Amino acid sequence: MAPPDSNPPAYSAPGSMLAASGRVHTGVPGLDQILGGGLPSRANILLYGEPLCGKKIMAMQYIYAGLQEESPGIFVLTDFGYVDWKAKMAAMGLDLAPFEQSGMIQIIDCYSRQLEPALQDQGVVSYATSPAALSSISMHIARVQDQLVKSFPTHRLAFHSLSSLLKETDSPTAFRFMQFVVGKFRREGATAMYLMEKGMHDEKDVKMVEHLMDGVIEFDNGKLRLKGMGMAADTWYHYYINDQGLMIRM
């Protein structure tokens, strides 16, 4: 919870797709300050931490900040259905309904058909049969991305989570899929966040995922640090979560 003498204002988008520095706003003002204006454009960033540490919240804020700046977003969901994900965002005051109507938000739901096999693609939501259906997920990503690049110079991705891919498929297959996704988003000018659970994977698998990334934001017991992106990996920053989302203690 926030300290009693701290009540930061909600994030307010500055109204441009990129920060003045040419960087991409994260939706977490303190993090943007640490990064010198935001994430590097076209970067692929891993959010790595234990369950319930705040990774999901940061990913939600990141996509929503882009939507406010007229930069569309894609959620790939493997651990949650979109109905639950949207409700979690609404509880933070992040209303996706206007962006559904405009098509600015696109969802690839890889979870819900495991519970309701009859679900059909509708509106902004496309369904893959499971997190293991990598060919289907690849096709959905390619279709949605090709649609967005026709109208927008840049877009964002949040992928929750890579841990499901590594759990449901063998490591070499998962890494080939990830190479495709990371490369495609970088080529198309998108900036992406991928979530991964700490403590669930062999160290060699974690290192392989990190190898594909341009940077890592690691969470640990109320602190986070940034690796890559020109940052000093030995510097930890305290954060907290309140009803406005994840906040950095500056």
C-alpha positions in Angstrom: 0.0 0.0 0.0 1.1 3.6 -0.5 2.8 5.3 2.4 0.4 7.7 4.3 2.2 10.8 3.0 2.2 9.8 -0.6 -0.7 9.9 -3.0 0.7 10.2 -6.5 -1.7 11.4 -9.2 -3.0 9.0 -11.8 -0.9 8.6 -14.9 -1.8 11.2 -17.5 -0.8 10.6 -21.1 1.0 13.5 -22.8 -1.0 13.0 -26.0 1.8 11.8 -28.3 2.7 8.3 -29.3 6.3 8.6 -28.1 7.8 10.6 -25.3 9.7 13.8 -26.4 12.9 11.7 -26.0 11.6 9.3 -28.6 11.0 6.7 -25.9 7.8 4.8 -25.1 5.8 5.7 -22.0 5.3 2.8 -19.6 2.3 4.1 -17.8 4.4 4.1 -14.6 5.7 7.7 -14.3 8.5 6.9 -11.9 9.7 4.1 -14.2 9.7 6.5 -17.1 11.8 8.9 -15.1 14.4 6.2 -14.3 14.5 5.2 -18.0 15.1 8.7 -19.2 11.6 9.1 -20.7 10.4 5.5 -21.2 11.3 2.2 -22.9 13.4 2.3 -26.0 11.2 2.2 -29.1 10.9 -1.3 -30.6 12.3 -2.9 -27.5 11.3 -6.4 -26.3 11.2 -6.3 -22.5 10.9 -9.3 -20.0 9.0 -8.7 -16.8 10.4 -11.4 -14.5 9.2 -12.0 -10.9 7.2 -14.3 -8.6 3.4 -14.5 -8.9 1.4 -11.6 -7.6 4.4 -9.2 -7.5 2.9 -6.6 -9.8 3.9 -7.8 -13.3 0.3 -8.0 -14.5 -0.4 -4.5 -13.2 2.6 -3.0 -15.0 1.6 -4.7 -18.2 -2.0 -3.4 -17.9 -0.7 0.2 -17.2 1.7 -0.1 -20.1 -1.0 -1.0 -22.7 -3.4 1.5 -21.3 -0.9 4.3 -21.5 -0.4 3.5 -25.2 -4.2 3.5 -25.8 -4.4 6.9 -24.3 -1.7 8.1 -26.7 -3.6 6.6 -29.7 -1.1 3.7 -30.0 -3.0 0.4 -30.2 -2.3 -2.5 -28.0 -2.4 -6.3 -28.2 -2.9 -8.6 -25.2 -1.9 -12.2 -25.7 -3.4 -14.0 -22.7 -2.4 -17.6 -21.7 -3.2 -17.7 -18.0 -6.5 -15.6 -17.9 -9.5 -15.2 -20.1 -10.2 -11.8 -21.5 -13.4 -11.4 -19.4 -11.4 -11.7 -16.2 -8.5 -9.7 -17.5 -10.8 -6.8 -18.5 -12.5 -6.9 -15.1 -9.1 -6.6 -13.3 -8.3 -3.6 -15.4 -11.6 -2.0 -14.7 -11.0 -2.4 -11.0 -7.9 -0.2 -11.5 -10.0 2.4 -13.3 -8.7 1.3 -16.7 -11.8 1.1 -18.9 -11.2 -0.8 -22.2 -14.7 -0.4 -23.6 -14.0 2.8 -25.7 -10.9 1.1 -27.2 -12.8 -2.0 -28.0 -15.3 0.1 -30.0 -12.5 1.7 -31.9 -10.6 -1.5 -32.5 -7.5 0.0 -30.8 -7.3 -2.9 -28.4 -6.9 -6.5 -29.8 -7.0 -9.6 -27.7 -5.6 -13.1 -28.4 -7.2 -15.3 -25.7 -5.4 -18.6 -25.4 -7.1 -19.6 -22.2 -10.9 -19.5 -22.4 -11.5 -22.2 -25.0 -10.0 -24.7 -22.6 -13.1 -24.1 -20.5 -15.6 -23.2 -23.3 -14.6 -25.0 -26.5 -17.5 -23.5 -28.5 -16.2 -19.9 -28.2 -15.9 -18.1 -31.5 -13.8 -15.1 -32.5 -15.9 -12.0 -32.0 -15.1 -8.3 -32.2 -11.6 -7.6 -30.9 -11.2 -11.0 -29.3 -9.6 -14.0 -31.1 -9.4 -17.4 -29.5 -6.7 -20.0 -29.7 -7.5 -23.4 -28.3 -4.7 -23.5 -25.7 -1.3 -22.0 -24.8 0.2 -25.0 -26.6 -1.4 -24.1 -30.0 1.6 -22.1 -31.1 0.8 -22.3 -34.8 -2.7 -20.9 -34.2 -1.3 -18.2 -31.9 1.3 -17.2 -34.5 -1.4 -16.8 -37.1 -3.6 -14.7 -34.8 -0.7 -12.5 -34.0 0.3 -12.0 -37.6 -3.3 -11.2 -38.7 -3.9 -8.7 -35.9 -0.5 -7.1 -36.3 -0.9 -6.8 -40.1 -4.2 -5.1 -39.5 -2.8 -2.6 -37.1 0.3 -1.6 -39.1 -1.9 -0.5 -42.0 -3.3 2.4 -39.9 -0.8 3.1 -37.1 2.9 3.8 -37.1 3.5 1.8 -33.9 1.7 -0.4 -31.5 2.3 -2.4 -28.3 2.2 -5.9 -27.0 1.8 -7.4 -23.6 2.2 -11.2 -23.4 0.9 -13.0 -20.3 2.7 -15.2 -19.9 5.7 -17.0 -21.4 5.6 -19.4 -18.4 2.6 -21.1 -19.9 4.3 -21.7 -23.2 7.3 -23.3 -21.4 4.9 -25.4 -19.3 2.7 -26.6 -22.2 5.4 -27.3 -24.8 9.0 -28.4 -24.9 11.7 -25.7 -24.6 13.0 -25.8 -28.2 9.5 -25.4 -29.6 8.7 -22.6 -27.2 11.9 -20.7 -28.0 11.4 -21.0 -31.8 7.9 -19.5 -31.3 9.3 -16.7 -29.2 12.0 -16.0 -31.8 9.3 -15.5 -34.3 7.2 -13.2 -32.1 10.1 -11.1 -30.8 11.5 -10.7 -34.3 8.2 -9.8 -35.9 7.3 -7.2 -33.4 10.7 -5.6 -33.6 10.5 -5.5 -37.4 7.0 -3.9 -37.3 8.1 -1.1 -35.0 6.2 -2.4 -31.9 7.4 -2.2 -28.3 6.6 -5.3 -26.3 6.4 -6.7 -22.7 6.6 -10.4 -21.9 5.8 -11.8 -18.5 7.5 -14.8 -16.9 7.2 -16.3 -13.5 10.3 -16.5 -11.3 10.9 -19.9 -9.6 9.1 -22.0 -12.2 11.9 -22.6 -14.7 15.4 -24.0 -15.1 18.1 -21.3 -15.1 19.1 -22.2 -18.7 15.5 -21.5 -19.9 15.5 -18.2 -18.2 18.8 -17.2 -19.7 17.6 -18.3 -23.2 14.5 -16.0 -22.8 16.7 -13.1 -21.6 18.9 -13.6 -24.6 16.0 -12.8 -26.9 15.2 -9.6 -25.0 16.5 -6.0 -25.2 16.0 -5.6 -21.4 14.7 -7.2 -18.2 12.6 -5.7 -15.4 13.1 -8.0 -12.4 10.8 -7.9 -9.4 11.9 -9.1 -6.0 10.1 -8.6 -2.6 8.8 -5.0 -3.2 11.8 -3.9 -5.3 12.6 -4.0 -9.0 15.7 -3.5 -11.1 16.4 -2.9 -14.7 18.9 -5.0 -16.7 20.0 -3.9 -20.2 18.7 -0.7 -21.7 21.8 1.1 -20.5 20.8 0.7 -16.9 23.0 -0.4 -13.9 21.8 -3.8 -13.0 22.9 -3.5 -9.3 20.4 -0.6 -8.6 17.1 -1.7 -7.0 14.1 0.6 -6.8 11.3 0.2 -4.2 7.7 0.1 -5.5 4.3 -0.2 -4.1 0.8 -0.9 -5.4 -2.3 1.1 -4.6 -5.7 1.7 -6.2 -4.0 3.6 -9.0 -1.6 0.8 -9.9 2.1 0.2 -9.5 4.1 3.2 -8.3 7.9 3.6 -7.9 9.1 5.2 -4.7 11.4 8.0 -5.9 
